Amino acid sequence: MSVVTRFAPSPTGYLHIGGLRTALFSWLTARHNDGKFLLRIEDTDLSRNSDEALQAIIEAFEWVGLNYDGEVIYQSKRFDLYKKYIDQLLEEGKAYKCYMTKEELDTLREEQMARKERPHYDGRYRDFEGTPPEGVDPVIRIKAPQEGVIAFDDGVKGHIEIAAEEVDDFIIARADGTPTYNFVVAIDDALMGLTDVIRGDDHLYNTPKQIVVYNALGFKLPRFYHVAMINNEQGKKLSKRDGATDVMEYKRQGFLPEALLNFLVRLGWSHGDQEIFSLDEMIALFDPKDINKSASSYNLDKLLWLNAHYIKNTPNEKLAELLKDFGVDITDHDKLQMLLDATKERGKTLVELAEQINLILNAPTEYDPKAVKKAFKGNAKAILTDFIAMLQTWPKPLHLPSDYHEVLEKIVEEKEIGFGKIGMPLRVALVGALTGAGVDEMMAIIGMDETIARIEKAVATIA
């Protein structure tokens, strides 16, 4: 049987990092087995749905490259289908109308809690044959087993058993006729042919309820895998501040999708000591049976390290296109290759890379006071002045970083100074701070005329 997996977000909020990891694990399971990966939008809560959130979910999938098979399935368009199965269960005596009011249910729970019992529905309408109370729109409850256990084998957590008495006759349709979450999920997973359901372990205790629905309708159970949560570095629930934010925010912060997916696959799964995986390697190696049982720890430094790796190994032409989203267009720059080779080792994100490029391309309008105090002292003014003269009279054309490095070596030799005596003031003159690419690389990129202009401007500020 071909493997079929799915991801089923609700469009009540943006796609967050934990959801993307679940989607990735499901996608890899399908692709590893040459199966199908389906996308279902769980939008039955019509009052809370957001078109903006829905578009953000689709956009996130496109950005990271998790392609899905077939059309997107929307639960909001399947209400007639769900009603058919509700009616079927009622006709077969596997579900029933419950006329208990909210007030009655609240009173029952208070009484049970006073007796230190687990609050639960007491089944009072399970076999009701009397006259229904007037003015009460009934909910529909499914008949859950009342004895024994509900058991399943979880691919991550092992064999799970829940006492049947822990699962009430839960509601499958509200008083207004709208179906409930666990009912529609079970129906959709069955009808979509799901063989493997991979989801967060916050859904673990939904599974027995869904199994009740599967069994009542005669559907075959899929394999379940409940993935442990992602915690912050302190072992607590991940918050927005820690990184549990909209996936597209990672794009805005300058992360590459390849880095984000590589980071996520290692949050709960491993293959030996390997840290860096191409998408093809993930597909070849991933098996949901190898998902870790324990929670994972989100580590921003690890993500930044991976992102730096992928930036460094991305072709320059592709980087130039990506940088357009960050206000830098160097696609037609005659020193594009040199510019990116000089900067991409220094940017952990595309935001930082854009800053490094702008630092070189835009002449400084001011100088960092701390850098000035450190670099523009002693005979710095005279050294920079002599360096200008040396550039102007250099006997060979100056094009490459190595050409400019020769000039630097010459002034160090002639003035009998350490390299820092020219390097530090020259760097501040070029970019206004003690940061950035090599000074020889920067001069080669901006050219001799601009180099001299920037040094002259800096010299004029030195007392």
Secondary structure, DSSP 8 states (H G I E B T S, - for coil): ---EEEE---TTS--BHHHHHHHHHHHHHHHHTT-EEEEEE----TTT--HHHHHHHHHHHHHHT---SS--EEGGG-HHHHHHHHHHHHHTTSEEEE---HHHHHHHHHHHHHTT-------TTTT--S---TT---EEEE----SSEEEEEETTTEEEEEEGGGS---EEE-TTS-B-HHHHHHHHHHHTT-SEEEEEGGGGGGHHHHHHHHHHHT----EEEEE--EE-TTSSB--TTTT-SBHHHHHHTT--HHHHHHHHHTSS---TT-----HHHHHHH--GGG--SS-EE--HHHHHHHHHHHHHTS-HHHHHHHHGGGT---TT-TTHHHHHHHHTTS-SSHHHHHHHHHHHHS--SS--HHHHHHHS-TTHHHHHHHHHHHHHT-SS---SHHHHHHHHHHHHHHHT--HHHHHHHHHHHHHSSS-SS-HHHHHHHHHHHHHHHHHHHHHTT--
